[in-house]
Amino acid sequence: METTVTLAAAQADTGDTAWLLAATALVLLMTPGLALFYGGMVRTKSVLNMLMMSFVSIALVTIVWLACGYSLAFGDDIAGGLIGGLDHAGMAGLGPDSVQGTVPTLLFATFQLTFAIITAALISGAIADRAKFGAWLVFVPVWALLVYVPVAHWTWGPGGWILERLGALDFAGGLPVEITSGASGLALALVLGPRLGFKKDAMRPHNLPMVMLGAGLLWFGWFGFNAGSALGANGLAAAAFLNTLAAGCTGLLGWLFVEQKRDGHPTTLGAASGAVAGLVAITPSCGSVSLLGALVVGLAAGVVCSYAVGWKFRFNYDDSLDVVGVHLVGGIIGTLLIGVFATATMTGGAEGLLYGGGLTQLGKQAVAVVAVAAYAFLVTYGIGKVIDKVLGFRASEEQEHTGLDLTVHAETAYDHGVLGHGAPVGSSLSSSLPAAQKVKKQA
């Protein structure tokens, strides 16, 4: 990663800047898309809470990133490849004339911020329906500083040990985004324990059109995520764009094939999940593999992740919305397969096993996967335990039964027009009933 220089030494390229502005907006759109994706997957009583967990992550991570997160992640290394310095805390010294490569440094910092935002939001899917919102407000900024920021520095920051010492490749976030969020989601799921009725009650998605809309917005935004990581309007961005599209398609088809063979029915949830699995896996590898490699990466993720989402029932961890099965497993697949399908045409040097590189690159990728997954899991587990001891992370049984929308946010996602004992909205009977009682009477 190039160090920041001033306009006197370098000039921002207008084409690269325009593309990265668009890519940044696309990646930011992914978080509302994720909110809809997750919101449609939960039951009606917790839809708004799920949306809120994603939206509030935008605000919390942004404040942390501007205060010191960017400087620690992308500042000059001060600790043997582990973390950057605080020279740019509060975005100090980064005026409109400061340039990173061929784009303004402030734009580069904002682009990277959108990655941090969605990574934090992804974790919420593992603890859907049962987490205290106040505890989530504490968790997100602490987690961003202690987990995301160091891993981003290792992977992309100047002097980061994964990038410059180990030599593992990650084009757009398999390590800092996918594996980190998946391992962290697993840790929090274990801290909070399973939902009431886990493995007993049907907990089906309440709104599959919302799920499909969210998946579509995620796919749309993913082009900014991956192609934007080229940091320029160039051939590498075009290749990453096409690889992203291809892997999403084969991921979708792979998941549907498994569903048809195993269950006899291809489902809309399977289509959405398969596309996301393929996109997750191609994220680290879109700038390293050929189009053929991208097709295989997506297909492998769609097939393997469709089985991995069922592991929670076998091993008794309640990953509510399959963050582990899709993001952790998909991220591992995509990061490891760089060591198999990487081509010198894309990487400029490093080659995978099938292109004459032997096992060297695969070994580097494996070391990075294990190190990041272990670090994210252990630190997140520690953060979760501390918050649970001090504030309590798990919602009460009554809140979980009634639903977090009403008990936490005093709102419901859907007004069915009838409250209480069939009383019309606005009647004296309706207005006299306590809110929680009204919801129970509706049920």
N, C-alpha and C positions, 0 to 999 in steps of 0.2 A: 504494500500500500504506500503510495507516494505521500511525502510529507507536505504540509500546507506551505504554499509560497504566495507571494504578493503579486499584484498586477504588474509591477515593474519587471518581474521575472517571467511571468506567464500570462497569457490572455485566454479568457474563457471562450470556448467555441460556441457560437450561437445555436448551431444545429444540435450539438450534444446537450446544451443547456435546455433547449426546448423539449427534447425527448425526455430528459430526466425530470423536468417539471411535470410532464404528462404521466410519467411512470410513478412519480411520487403520489400524485392524486389517485392513480389506479390502486396502489398498495393501500393507501388510507381507506379507500372504498371497501377493501376486503374485510375490515373489521365490522362495519354495519352488515356486510354480507354474511359474515360469520355469526353475527347476532341473530339474523333471520334463520340461518341454517340450524343453529342450536335451538332457537326459540321454537321452531317447528317440530323439533325432535322430543321436546319435553311434554308433559301433560299440561292441560289448560290452566291448572292452578299455579304454575310457576313460570309462565311464558315471559311476563314482564321482568321478573327477577333475572331471567337468563339474558334478556336484552340489555338490562342495566349493567350486568357484570362486564359485558363487552364494551358498552359505551363509556362507562366510568374509567375503564382502562386507558382510553384515549387521553383523558385529562390527567390521570395520575402519572402515567409513564412520560408524558410530555414534560411535566414539571420536573421530574427527576432527571430526564435526559438533558434538558436545558441547564439545570443547576450544575450537574457534574458528570452525568452518564456519558455524554458524548466525549468529553475530555478523557475520562478513564478508559473508554473503549478505543478511541482513535487518536489519542494523544501519544507522544513519543514514549516508548516503553521505559519504565523505571525499575522493573523488578524481574529481570531475567525472562522476559516473554510472558509474564503473568498479568500485568496491568499497566495502563498508561498513567501519565501524570495529570496534574490539575492545572496545567498552564492555561487551558481554555475553559475553566469552570465559569459558569454563567455566560458562556460563549464569548469570553474575553478575547480580544485580538482578532476576532473573525468578522470583519466589516464586509461591506458589499464588494470590495475590490479583492478580497482574499479568494484564491483559486486553489482547487484540489484537482490536479490533473488538467482536464479541459472544461470543468464546470465550477461554478461558484461554491466555495466551501460551505456557505450557509445552506445551499441547496443539497449538497452531499450529506450534510448533517441531518437535514429534514428527511431525506430519503431513508437514511439509516434509522431514524426515529420511527418511521412507520413500520419497520420490521420489528422493532422492540415492542411496539404497541400490540400488534396482532399476536406475538408470541405469548405475552402475558394473558391476553384474552383467550387464547386457545386452551389454557389450563382449566378455565372455568367449566369446560365440558365434562371434565372428570369428576367434578363434585357437584353437579347439577342437582337441584331439588333439596339440598340439605345443608348448605353453608350459610353462616351468618353474613349478611351484607357488610356490617361494620368490620368484621374480621377480614373480609376480602379487601376492604379499603386500606387496611394496614398491610396486608400481605403483598399486594401488587407493587408498591414502591420499594419495599424491602427486598422482595424477590428480584426486581429489575436490577437493583444495585449489586446484590450479592451473587446472582446467578447469571442473568443475561449479559450484563456488561463485561464480566471477566471472560466469558466464553466468546463473545464477539471480538474481544481484543486478541484472544488466542488464535482465532480463525482468520480475522481480517486486519487487525490492527498492525501498525508498524512495529516490527520486532516480536510479534506474537509467536509463541513457540510452535503451535500447530502449523502455521503458515510458513515460517522462515527456518525453523529448526527441524521439525519432523518432516515437512514437505507434503503433508496430506492436502488434498484438493477439496474445496467446497465453494462452488461458484455463487450460490444464492441463498444458502442458509440451512442445509441439512443438519449441521451440527448446532449452531446457535438457535435456530428456530424449531425445527421438527423434533430432533432427538431431545433437545433441552425441554421443550414443552411436554413431550410424551413422558419422559422420565420424571419430570416434576409433577405431572398429573397423576402418575402412579403413586408417588410419594404422598401427595395430599389425599388421594383416595384411601390409602391405608391409614392416614392420620384420622380422618373423619369416620371411617367405617362405612358399611353399606347402607343404602337407603332402607327405610322401613318397607318390608315386603319384597326385598331383593330375592330373586329366584323363586318367589311364590306368586306375586301379583303380576299381571300383565302391565307393562310400562311402555306402551306403544307410542310412537310419535302422534301428536294430536293434529298436525296440519302438514301433510306431505307436500301440497303446493308451495307452502312457505319454505320447506326444506329444499325443494327444487329451485326456487327463486334464489335462496341463499347460496346454493351450490353454483348457480349460474353467475352470480355476482363474484363469487370467489374465483371461478375460472377466468372471468373477464379481468379481474384485478391481478391475477397471477401472471399475466403477460408483462405487467409493470414490474412485478416482483422479480421475475427471472430475466427477461430481456433488459429491464432497467439496470440490472447488475453489471451489464457490460459498461455502464457509465458513459455511453456514447451512442450516437446514431450511426451504427457501423454494421459490418458483416457478422460480427460475433453476436450482436443483439438480434439480428435476423435469424441466425442459427438457433439461438436460445429460444426465441419466439416459436419457431417451427417445432423444435423438440418438445416444448411445453404443450403445444396443441396435440402433438402425436401421442405423447405419454398419457395425457388425460383421456384420450379416446381409447387406447388399449387397456388402460386401467378400468374404465367403465365396462368394456366388453369382457374383460377377464372376470370381473366380479359377477356380472350377469351370467356368464357361462357356469360358474361355480353354483350360483343360486339355482339355475335351471337343472343342473345335474343332481344337486344335493336335495333341493326342496321341491322341484317341479314347477317353480314359478319365478320368473324374473320380476323384480320389484322396483318401484321408483326410488325407494330408499337405497336399494342396492346400486342403482345407476348413479345416484348422487354420491354415495360413499365410494364407489369404484373410481369415479372421475377424480375425486379429492385424493384418493390413495395414489393414483398415477401422478397427479400433480405434486404431491408431497415427495414422491421418490425422485422425480426429475429435477426437483429444486436444487440439490447439490450438484447434479451431474449434467445439467442442461448446457453448460459451457465447456464440457469435457468429452462428451460422447457424440458419435455420429447419429444420423437420423435412425439408422437401424438399431443402434444401441438404445436410443430413446424409446423406440417401440417395444423393445424387450424389457427395459426398465419399468415402463408403465404396466405392461402385461404381468410381469412378476409381482409387482405391488398389488395389482387388482386381485390376483389369485391368492397370494399369501395373506394379505390383510383381510380378505373375506373369511378366512378361517381364524385369523388372529383375534378378531373381535369376540369370538366365542370363548377365548381362554379365560375370561373373567369369571365365567360360571364354573370352570374346572378348578381354577386356583383361588376362587372366593375373594376377589377384589372387585369392588363395584366401580368400574370406570363407566360412569353413567352414559356418556355420549361417544365412547370409543376413541378417546384421545390416545390411549396406549396402543390399541389395535391398529389405528390408522397412522397417527403421526410418529410414534416411536418406532413401530415396526416398518412403516413406509420409509421413514428417514434413514433407518439402518440399511434397508435394502438399497436405496439410492446412493448412499454414501459408499457402501462397500462395492457396489457394481462399477463405480468409477475405476476401481482397481482391476476390473475385468474388461471394460469397454472403452476406456479412455484412448483417444487417438491424438497423435502429435499434431495433426492438422488443427485440432481444436485447442489443445493445451499449449502448443508451442514447444513441447519437449516431452513431457511425461506420457508414457504409454501403458495401457493395461495388459493383462495377461493374454488376451486374444489378439493383441496387436504387437506382440514381440517384447513386451516389457517385463515378462516373468512375474514373479510373485512380489516384487519389491513394492510397487505402488499399492497393491492389495493389502500388504502388511501395514503400510503407513495408514491406510484408511481404517483398518481394524483397530489400531492403537488409538486413533483419534475418537472413534466411536465409543470404545470402552471408557476412555478417560472422561469424555464429556457426559456420557450417560451416568457414570458413577458419581461424578461431581454434582451434577444437577439433582440426582436423586437424593444424595446424602445431605446436601445443603438445604434443599427444599423440605426434606423431612424434618430437619432441625428447626427451620423457620416455622413450619406448621405446628410442631410440638410446642414451641415457645408461645406462639399466639394462642394455641388451644389452652395452655396452662394459665395464661394471663387474662385473656378475654373470653375464651370459649370459642371454638371455630364451628362447632356443630349447632345447627338450629335446634330448638326444642322439639320434642315429639309432637306437641300440639301445633306448633307452627308448620311442621312438615305435613301433618295430617290435613290441616286446613288449606295449606298452600302459602308459599312465601309472597305471592303477589299481594294478597289481602293483608296478611299479618305483618309484613315488613313495609310494603309500599302503599298500603291502604287503597289499592286499585285492583281492578280485574281487567283482563285482556278483552273479554267478550261480554257484552250486555245482552242477555237473552230476553229482556223485556218483561220478565216476571220475577218478583221477589217474594219471599215469605210464603204464606199459604195462598198462593195464587193472587196475591194483592197486586194491583197495577202499580207501576212505578209512580212515586209521588203521593200515593195514598197515605193516610194516617197510619195504617197498619204497617206499611212498608217502612215508613220513616221512623217508626218507633222501635223496630227490631235492631239489635246490635248488629254490626257489620258481619262478624263471624257467624252469628246465628242465621243471618240471611243466606250466607253461602251454604251453610249446612241444610237449610230448608230447601234451597234450590236442588241440592243433590237428592 
